[in-house]
Amino acid sequence: QVQLLESGGGLVQPGGSLTLSCAASGSIFSIRAMGWYRQVPGKQREVMATITSGRRPNYADSGKGRFTISRDNAKNTVYLQMNSLKPEAPAVYYCNTLRRDWGWGQGTQVTVSS
């Protein structure tokens, strides 16, 4: 059973930056497309960015130009660099495969507020 551990969230001012990390246990990480997902309380989890095993990224419209997803297969870790953050309701960011077929981690909360 692969376990996911997200970190790097916090409180940041509008316009600021954060880099989220997600470490996965297990040796099959490198062959799976991965994604970062965002969930606001009371709403469905939405995909923000994905990256293939070949490191091809894709972004939700809301993150294009501001977010960068990357991965380090040697560390079984996927990252999400978020720049120019906008004020919004606190959200929890999760990582998972593109198919969302690994157990969800606890996520890491991001709050953008002045």
MARMARFI-233733 format. One record per residue: residue number from 0; residue in three letters; x, y, z of N, C-alpha, C, O in turn. Coordinates in steps of 0.001 Angstrom, whole numbers, always signed. Example, Ala and Ser with C-alpha at 12.3 -4.5 7.8 and 13.67 -1.06 7.14 Angstrom:
+-----+------+---------+---------+---------+---------+---------+---------+---------+---------+---------+---------+---------+---------+
! seq ! type !     n.X !     n.Y !     n.Z !    ca.X !    ca.Y !    ca.Z !     c.X !     c.Y !     c.Z !     o.X !     o.Y !     o.Z !
+-----+------+---------+---------+---------+---------+---------+---------+---------+---------+---------+---------+---------+---------+
!   0 !  ALA !  +13190 !   -5690 !   +7800 !  +12300 !   -4500 !   +7800 !  +13200 !   -3300 !   +7800 !  +14236 !   -3319 !   +8465 !
!   1 !  SER !  +12850 !   -2250 !   +7080 !  +13670 !   -1060 !   +7140 !  +12900 !     +30 !   +7870 !  +13409 !   +1138 !   +8039 !
+-----+------+---------+---------+---------+---------+---------+---------+---------+---------+---------+---------+---------+---------+
***
This chain:
+-----+------+---------+---------+---------+---------+---------+---------+---------+---------+---------+---------+---------+---------+
! seq ! type !     n.X !     n.Y !     n.Z !    ca.X !    ca.Y !    ca.Z !     c.X !     c.Y !     c.Z !     o.X !     o.Y !     o.Z !
+-----+------+---------+---------+---------+---------+---------+---------+---------+---------+---------+---------+---------+---------+
!   0 !  GLN !    +846 !   -1185 !      +0 !      +0 !      +0 !      +0 !    +892 !   +1249 !      +0 !   +1664 !   +1469 !    +933 !
!   1 !  VAL !    +779 !   +2046 !   -1037 !   +1561 !   +3267 !   -1118 !    +971 !   +4302 !    -176 !    -245 !   +4480 !    -110 !
!   2 !  GLN !   +1834 !   +4970 !    +540 !   +1404 !   +6064 !   +1413 !   +1930 !   +7374 !    +876 !   +3051 !   +7454 !    +374 !
!   3 !  LEU !   +1104 !   +8403 !    +988 !   +1442 !   +9733 !    +495 !   +1525 !  +10702 !   +1662 !    +670 !  +10697 !   +2548 !
!   4 !  LEU !   +2556 !  +11531 !   +1657 !   +2741 !  +12509 !   +2728 !   +3002 !  +13867 !   +2115 !   +4062 !  +14115 !   +1540 !
!   5 !  GLU !   +2012 !  +14748 !   +2248 !   +2121 !  +16105 !   +1711 !   +2664 !  +17050 !   +2778 !   +2424 !  +16870 !   +3972 !
!   6 !  SER !   +3394 !  +18054 !   +2325 !   +3919 !  +19061 !   +3244 !   +4169 !  +20362 !   +2481 !   +4110 !  +20408 !   +1252 !
!   7 !  GLY !   +4447 !  +21406 !   +3242 !   +4823 !  +22668 !   +2634 !   +3761 !  +23747 !   +2632 !   +4020 !  +24881 !   +2230 !
!   8 !  GLY !   +2570 !  +23398 !   +3077 !   +1506 !  +24392 !   +3121 !   +1724 !  +25401 !   +4236 !   +2666 !  +25294 !   +5021 !
!   9 !  GLY !    +837 !  +26376 !   +4287 !    +930 !  +27377 !   +5329 !    +128 !  +28603 !   +4978 !    -675 !  +28594 !   +4045 !
!  10 !  LEU !    +351 !  +29647 !   +5726 !    -304 !  +30927 !   +5508 !    +638 !  +31817 !   +4701 !   +1799 !  +32005 !   +5065 !
!  11 !  VAL !    +133 !  +32347 !   +3627 !    +956 !  +33199 !   +2777 !    +138 !  +34401 !   +2341 !   -1077 !  +34306 !   +2169 !
!  12 !  GLN !    +797 !  +35510 !   +2167 !    +107 !  +36722 !   +1730 !    -182 !  +36654 !    +232 !    +528 !  +35981 !    -516 !
!  13 !  PRO !   -1212 !  +37344 !    -190 !   -1481 !  +37410 !   -1631 !    -242 !  +37868 !   -2392 !    +459 !  +38793 !   -1982 !
!  14 !  GLY !      +2 !  +37202 !   -3502 !   +1190 !  +37502 !   -4283 !   +2403 !  +36686 !   -3896 !   +3421 !  +36703 !   -4587 !
!  15 !  GLY !   +2293 !  +35983 !   -2806 !   +3403 !  +35190 !   -2321 !   +3520 !  +33843 !   -3007 !   +2785 !  +33531 !   -3943 !
!  16 !  SER !   +4456 !  +33061 !   -2521 !   +4745 !  +31761 !   -3118 !   +4839 !  +30673 !   -2063 !   +5182 !  +30923 !    -907 !
!  17 !  LEU !   +4533 !  +29486 !   -2485 !   +4710 !  +28298 !   -1663 !   +5147 !  +27156 !   -2558 !   +4788 !  +27101 !   -3734 !
!  18 !  THR !   +5915 !  +26256 !   -2001 !   +6244 !  +25027 !   -2710 !   +5784 !  +23845 !   -1875 !   +6236 !  +23645 !    -748 !
!  19 !  LEU !   +4891 !  +23079 !   -2440 !   +4375 !  +21895 !   -1778 !   +5178 !  +20678 !   -2199 !   +5675 !  +20599 !   -3322 !
!  20 !  SER !   +5295 !  +19731 !   -1280 !   +5992 !  +18481 !   -1566 !   +5082 !  +17311 !   -1216 !   +4263 !  +17394 !    -301 !
!  21 !  CYS !   +5237 !  +16242 !   -1944 !   +4487 !  +15022 !   -1659 !   +5427 !  +13851 !   -1830 !   +5907 !  +13575 !   -2930 !
!  22 !  ALA !   +5682 !  +13172 !    -739 !   +6566 !  +12017 !    -767 !   +5721 !  +10750 !    -760 !   +4771 !  +10619 !     +12 !
!  23 !  ALA !   +6084 !   +9832 !   -1625 !   +5354 !   +8568 !   -1745 !   +6248 !   +7411 !   -1334 !   +7420 !   +7347 !   -1703 !
!  24 !  SER !   +5679 !   +6512 !    -573 !   +6408 !   +5294 !    -247 !   +6273 !   +4319 !   -1414 !   +5390 !   +4482 !   -2255 !
!  25 !  GLY !   +7118 !   +3332 !   -1472 !   +6976 !   +2340 !   -2534 !   +7853 !   +2626 !   -3735 !   +8343 !   +3742 !   -3909 !
!  26 !  SER !   +8044 !   +1632 !   -4547 !   +8989 !   +1734 !   -5649 !   +8333 !   +1951 !   -7000 !   +9029 !   +2004 !   -8013 !
!  27 !  ILE !   +7018 !   +2078 !   -7043 !   +6363 !   +2213 !   -8340 !   +6033 !   +3654 !   -8681 !   +5373 !   +3929 !   -9682 !
!  28 !  PHE !   +6489 !   +4560 !   -7855 !   +6184 !   +5974 !   -8059 !   +6599 !   +6436 !   -9439 !   +5846 !   +7146 !  -10107 !
!  29 !  SER !   +7775 !   +6049 !   -9874 !   +8357 !   +6612 !  -11091 !   +7544 !   +6309 !  -12349 !   +7660 !   +7031 !  -13339 !
!  30 !  ILE !   +6733 !   +5271 !  -12331 !   +6011 !   +4898 !  -13542 !   +4589 !   +5437 !  -13580 !   +3854 !   +5206 !  -14540 !
!  31 !  ARG !   +4212 !   +6148 !  -12541 !   +2845 !   +6648 !  -12454 !   +2766 !   +8141 !  -12721 !   +3593 !   +8920 !  -12247 !
!  32 !  ALA !   +1763 !   +8520 !  -13482 !   +1455 !   +9936 !  -13610 !    +869 !  +10410 !  -12288 !     +57 !   +9722 !  -11671 !
!  33 !  MET !   +1284 !  +11572 !  -11871 !    +872 !  +12097 !  -10568 !    +152 !  +13426 !  -10729 !    +293 !  +14117 !  -11738 !
!  34 !  GLY !    -621 !  +13762 !   -9706 !   -1341 !  +15021 !   -9751 !   -1413 !  +15676 !   -8402 !   -1283 !  +15025 !   -7366 !
!  35 !  TRP !   -1621 !  +16967 !   -8426 !   -1937 !  +17736 !   -7224 !   -3402 !  +18137 !   -7306 !   -3901 !  +18558 !   -8350 !
!  36 !  TYR !   -4069 !  +17989 !   -6172 !   -5495 !  +18238 !   -6100 !   -5770 !  +19219 !   -4978 !   -5059 !  +19248 !   -3974 !
!  37 !  ARG !   -6796 !  +20013 !   -5154 !   -7151 !  +21035 !   -4187 !   -8595 !  +20841 !   -3746 !   -9483 !  +20589 !   -4561 !
!  38 !  GLN !   -8810 !  +20962 !   -2445 !  -10174 !  +20832 !   -1932 !  -10489 !  +21933 !    -936 !   -9790 !  +22116 !     +61 !
!  39 !  VAL !  -11535 !  +22647 !   -1222 !  -12080 !  +23642 !    -308 !  -13199 !  +22966 !    +475 !  -13970 !  +22203 !    -107 !
!  40 !  PRO !  -13312 !  +23218 !   +1763 !  -14371 !  +22571 !   +2555 !  -15736 !  +22726 !   +1906 !  -16138 !  +23822 !   +1514 !
!  41 !  GLY !  -16433 !  +21616 !   +1802 !  -17768 !  +21642 !   +1226 !  -17809 !  +21515 !    -279 !  -18887 !  +21489 !    -873 !
!  42 !  LYS !  -16650 !  +21436 !    -901 !  -16611 !  +21326 !   -2355 !  -15815 !  +20095 !   -2770 !  -15069 !  +19520 !   -1978 !
!  43 !  GLN !  -15988 !  +19711 !   -4009 !  -15278 !  +18544 !   -4512 !  -13798 !  +18839 !   -4720 !  -13385 !  +19974 !   -4957 !
!  44 !  ARG !  -13037 !  +17788 !   -4624 !  -11617 !  +17896 !   -4882 !  -11409 !  +18146 !   -6380 !  -12014 !  +17475 !   -7216 !
!  45 !  GLU !  -10558 !  +19108 !   -6708 !  -10317 !  +19430 !   -8106 !   -8828 !  +19301 !   -8418 !   -7970 !  +19589 !   -7583 !
!  46 !  VAL !   -8553 !  +18866 !   -9623 !   -7163 !  +18715 !  -10023 !   -6583 !  +20064 !  -10396 !   -7217 !  +20851 !  -11098 !
!  47 !  MET !   -5385 !  +20326 !   -9926 !   -4709 !  +21586 !  -10206 !   -3579 !  +21414 !  -11204 !   -3343 !  +22289 !  -12037 !
!  48 !  ALA !   -2885 !  +20298 !  -11122 !   -1749 !  +20059 !  -12015 !   -1457 !  +18571 !  -12044 !   -1666 !  +17858 !  -11062 !
!  49 !  THR !    -971 !  +18120 !  -13186 !    -577 !  +16727 !  -13316 !    +777 !  +16647 !  -14010 !   +1200 !  +17575 !  -14699 !
!  50 !  ILE !   +1436 !  +15533 !  -13813 !   +2720 !  +15319 !  -14470 !   +2836 !  +13845 !  -14813 !   +2582 !  +12980 !  -13975 !
!  51 !  THR !   +3220 !  +13567 !  -16044 !   +3345 !  +12175 !  -16469 !   +4650 !  +11584 !  -15956 !   +5490 !  +12281 !  -15387 !
!  52 !  SER !   +4798 !  +10293 !  -16169 !   +6053 !   +9650 !  -15790 !   +7212 !  +10229 !  -16595 !   +8358 !  +10194 !  -16149 !
!  53 !  GLY !   +6920 !  +10751 !  -17758 !   +7936 !  +11392 !  -18593 !   +8102 !  +12871 !  -18330 !   +8754 !  +13585 !  -19092 !
!  54 !  ARG !   +7491 !  +13330 !  -17222 !   +7604 !  +14711 !  -16755 !   +6887 !  +15722 !  -17644 !   +7276 !  +16889 !  -17679 !
!  55 !  ARG !   +5874 !  +15310 !  -18344 !   +5071 !  +16256 !  -19097 !   +4017 !  +16838 !  -18176 !   +3207 !  +16090 !  -17627 !
!  56 !  PRO !   +4002 !  +18152 !  -17990 !   +3046 !  +18764 !  -17063 !   +1764 !  +19195 !  -17766 !   +1719 !  +19388 !  -18981 !
!  57 !  ASN !    +753 !  +19333 !  -16970 !    -503 !  +19898 !  -17443 !   -1129 !  +20627 !  -16269 !    -995 !  +20204 !  -15121 !
!  58 !  TYR !   -1819 !  +21734 !  -16564 !   -2319 !  +22570 !  -15488 !   -3776 !  +22929 !  -15703 !   -4243 !  +23088 !  -16831 !
!  59 !  ALA !   -4483 !  +23053 !  -14584 !   -5815 !  +23629 !  -14641 !   -5669 !  +25095 !  -15044 !   -4636 !  +25720 !  -14805 !
!  60 !  ASP !   -6709 !  +25621 !  -15651 !   -6652 !  +27008 !  -16108 !   -6290 !  +27964 !  -14976 !   -5593 !  +28955 !  -15193 !
!  61 !  SER !   -6758 !  +27670 !  -13789 !   -6522 !  +28564 !  -12656 !   -5058 !  +28623 !  -12253 !   -4631 !  +29568 !  -11589 !
!  62 !  GLY !   -4291 !  +27620 !  -12653 !   -2890 !  +27582 !  -12265 !   -1904 !  +27869 !  -13377 !    -706 !  +28007 !  -13127 !
!  63 !  LYS !   -2386 !  +27959 !  -14584 !   -1486 !  +28184 !  -15716 !    -736 !  +29500 !  -15566 !   -1324 !  +30545 !  -15288 !
!  64 !  GLY !    +570 !  +29423 !  -15758 !   +1394 !  +30610 !  -15647 !   +1838 !  +30928 !  -14239 !   +2722 !  +31758 !  -14028 !
!  65 !  ARG !   +1221 !  +30265 !  -13272 !   +1558 !  +30541 !  -11870 !   +2095 !  +29314 !  -11143 !   +2891 !  +29447 !  -10213 !
!  66 !  PHE !   +1670 !  +28126 !  -11551 !   +2066 !  +26898 !  -10863 !   +3047 !  +26118 !  -11737 !   +2996 !  +26160 !  -12966 !
!  67 !  THR !   +3936 !  +25410 !  -11056 !   +4854 !  +24512 !  -11741 !   +4900 !  +23191 !  -10992 !   +5220 !  +23145 !   -9804 !
!  68 !  ILE !   +4581 !  +22135 !  -11691 !   +4645 !  +20806 !  -11095 !   +5923 !  +20129 !  -11573 !   +6314 !  +20262 !  -12732 !
!  69 !  SER !   +6557 !  +19415 !  -10681 !   +7781 !  +18701 !  -11027 !   +7864 !  +17438 !  -10180 !   +7097 !  +17249 !   -9236 !
!  70 !  ARG !   +8797 !  +16592 !  -10535 !   +8952 !  +15358 !   -9781 !  +10417 !  +14952 !   -9725 !  +11199 !  +15238 !  -10631 !
!  71 !  ASP !  +10761 !  +14283 !   -8641 !  +12092 !  +13716 !   -8459 !  +11883 !  +12234 !   -8178 !  +11578 !  +11848 !   -7050 !
!  72 !  ASN !  +12044 !  +11425 !   -9178 !  +11765 !  +10002 !   -9012 !  +12747 !   +9327 !   -8056 !  +12402 !   +8338 !   -7409 !
!  73 !  ALA !  +13942 !   +9846 !   -7966 !  +14916 !   +9268 !   -7036 !  +14457 !   +9441 !   -5592 !  +14801 !   +8645 !   -4718 !
!  74 !  LYS !  +13678 !  +10488 !   -5357 !  +13173 !  +10759 !   -4007 !  +11701 !  +10385 !   -3867 !  +11098 !  +10621 !   -2820 !
!  75 !  ASN !  +11126 !   +9807 !   -4907 !   +9686 !   +9474 !   -4862 !   +8855 !  +10687 !   -4433 !   +7947 !  +10570 !   -3611 !
!  76 !  THR !   +9174 !  +11829 !   -4991 !   +8535 !  +13064 !   -4541 !   +8052 !  +13884 !   -5728 !   +8730 !  +14004 !   -6748 !
!  77 !  VAL !   +6870 !  +14437 !   -5565 !   +6321 !  +15364 !   -6552 !   +6135 !  +16706 !   -5865 !   +5768 !  +16771 !   -4692 !
!  78 !  TYR !   +6391 !  +17768 !   -6604 !   +6358 !  +19118 !   -6054 !   +5329 !  +19966 !   -6797 !   +4992 !  +19704 !   -7952 !
!  79 !  LEU !   +4850 !  +20978 !   -6106 !   +4009 !  +21981 !   -6754 !   +4483 !  +23351 !   -6272 !   +4281 !  +23724 !   -5116 !
!  80 !  GLN !   +5108 !  +24080 !   -7169 !   +5513 !  +25447 !   -6852 !   +4383 !  +26374 !   -7258 !   +3931 !  +26361 !   -8403 !
!  81 !  MET !   +3940 !  +27166 !   -6319 !   +2818 !  +28065 !   -6561 !   +3291 !  +29494 !   -6366 !   +3751 !  +29860 !   -5285 !
!  82 !  ASN !   +3180 !  +30284 !   -7390 !   +3576 !  +31694 !   -7353 !   +2356 !  +32580 !   -7550 !   +1302 !  +32130 !   -7999 !
!  83 !  SER !   +2524 !  +33837 !   -7205 !   +1463 !  +34833 !   -7396 !    +131 !  +34329 !   -6833 !    -909 !  +34387 !   -7490 !
!  84 !  LEU !    +200 !  +33847 !   -5626 !   -1000 !  +33278 !   -5024 !   -2062 !  +34346 !   -4808 !   -1764 !  +35490 !   -4464 !
!  85 !  LYS !   -3298 !  +33942 !   -5019 !   -4420 !  +34865 !   -4939 !   -5208 !  +34632 !   -3657 !   -5256 !  +33508 !   -3157 !
!  86 !  PRO !   -5819 !  +35668 !   -3128 !   -6651 !  +35482 !   -1930 !   -7795 !  +34526 !   -2242 !   -8478 !  +34671 !   -3257 !
!  87 !  GLU !   -7995 !  +33569 !   -1380 !   -9054 !  +32595 !   -1579 !   -9315 !  +31895 !    -263 !   -8575 !  +32059 !    +707 !
!  88 !  ALA !  -10375 !  +31114 !    -244 !  -10701 !  +30354 !    +957 !   -9610 !  +29329 !   +1233 !   -9008 !  +28803 !    +297 !
!  89 !  PRO !   -9351 !  +29041 !   +2486 !   -8361 !  +28013 !   +2817 !   -8693 !  +26707 !   +2115 !   -9854 !  +26303 !   +2047 !
!  90 !  ALA !   -7673 !  +26058 !   +1600 !   -7872 !  +24803 !    +881 !   -6801 !  +23810 !   +1303 !   -5710 !  +24187 !   +1731 !
!  91 !  VAL !   -7130 !  +22564 !   +1174 !   -6170 !  +21499 !   +1448 !   -5711 !  +20930 !    +108 !   -6524 !  +20601 !    -756 !
!  92 !  TYR !   -4423 !  +20823 !     -43 !   -3830 !  +20277 !   -1254 !   -3378 !  +18845 !    -993 !   -2746 !  +18533 !     +16 !
!  93 !  TYR !   -3723 !  +18006 !   -1931 !   -3364 !  +16591 !   -1874 !   -2626 !  +16196 !   -3149 !   -2761 !  +16840 !   -4190 !
!  94 !  CYS !   -1860 !  +15142 !   -3046 !   -1335 !  +14537 !   -4260 !   -1900 !  +13122 !   -4371 !   -2309 !  +12513 !   -3382 !
!  95 !  ASN !   -1909 !  +12634 !   -5574 !   -2325 !  +11261 !   -5843 !   -1956 !  +10947 !   -7290 !   -1463 !  +11810 !   -8016 !
!  96 !  THR !   -2192 !   +9739 !   -7690 !   -1973 !   +9413 !   -9084 !   -3019 !  +10104 !   -9941 !   -4000 !  +10647 !   -9434 !
!  97 !  LEU !   -2799 !  +10075 !  -11219 !   -3767 !  +10670 !  -12139 !   -5100 !   +9935 !  -12054 !   -6156 !  +10530 !  -12275 !
!  98 !  ARG !   -5053 !   +8670 !  -11740 !   -6269 !   +7865 !  -11585 !   -6840 !   +7952 !  -10173 !   -7910 !   +7413 !   -9893 !
!  99 !  ARG !   -6122 !   +8632 !   -9289 !   -6577 !   +8775 !   -7905 !   -6776 !   +7406 !   -7246 !   -7715 !   +7231 !   -6470 !
! 100 !  ASP !   -5921 !   +6453 !   -7539 !   -6127 !   +5099 !   -7049 !   -5200 !   +4700 !   -5919 !   -5143 !   +3526 !   -5551 !
! 101 !  TRP !   -4474 !   +5656 !   -5365 !   -3749 !   +5419 !   -4129 !   -4539 !   +6050 !   -2990 !   -5331 !   +6968 !   -3203 !
! 102 !  GLY !   -4318 !   +5550 !   -1786 !   -4996 !   +6137 !    -640 !   -4582 !   +7588 !    -459 !   -3418 !   +7937 !    -653 !
! 103 !  TRP !   -5524 !   +8421 !     -92 !   -5239 !   +9834 !     +86 !   -4448 !  +10072 !   +1363 !   -4700 !   +9440 !   +2389 !
! 104 !  GLY !   -3500 !  +10981 !   +1291 !   -2789 !  +11404 !   +2473 !   -3611 !  +12425 !   +3243 !   -4782 !  +12649 !   +2937 !
! 105 !  GLN !   -3002 !  +13032 !   +4227 !   -3706 !  +14020 !   +5050 !   -3771 !  +15382 !   +4375 !   -4548 !  +16247 !   +4779 !
! 106 !  GLY !   -2961 !  +15566 !   +3358 !   -2965 !  +16847 !   +2677 !   -2191 !  +17903 !   +3442 !   -1729 !  +17685 !   +4562 !
! 107 !  THR !   -2067 !  +19039 !   +2808 !   -1401 !  +20175 !   +3445 !   -2233 !  +21420 !   +3158 !   -2597 !  +21681 !   +2012 !
! 108 !  GLN !   -2527 !  +22178 !   +4194 !   -3438 !  +23312 !   +4040 !   -2708 !  +24553 !   +3560 !   -1603 !  +24870 !   +4001 !
! 109 !  VAL !   -3359 !  +25235 !   +2651 !   -2830 !  +26495 !   +2113 !   -3864 !  +27581 !   +2348 !   -5026 !  +27454 !   +1962 !
! 110 !  THR !   -3423 !  +28637 !   +2980 !   -4284 !  +29796 !   +3214 !   -3602 !  +31021 !   +2634 !   -2472 !  +31347 !   +2996 !
! 111 !  VAL !   -4292 !  +31689 !   +1743 !   -3759 !  +32908 !   +1129 !   -4581 !  +34077 !   +1654 !   -5744 !  +34259 !   +1293 !
! 112 !  SER !   -3958 !  +34845 !   +2497 !   -4701 !  +35924 !   +3149 !   -3738 !  +36975 !   +3656 !   -2601 !  +36679 !   +4022 !
! 113 !  SER !   -4213 !  +38207 !   +3669 !   -3410 !  +39282 !   +4234 !   -3778 !  +39514 !   +5689 !   -3204 !  +40388 !   +6339 !
+-----+------+---------+---------+---------+---------+---------+---------+---------+---------+---------+---------+---------+---------+
***
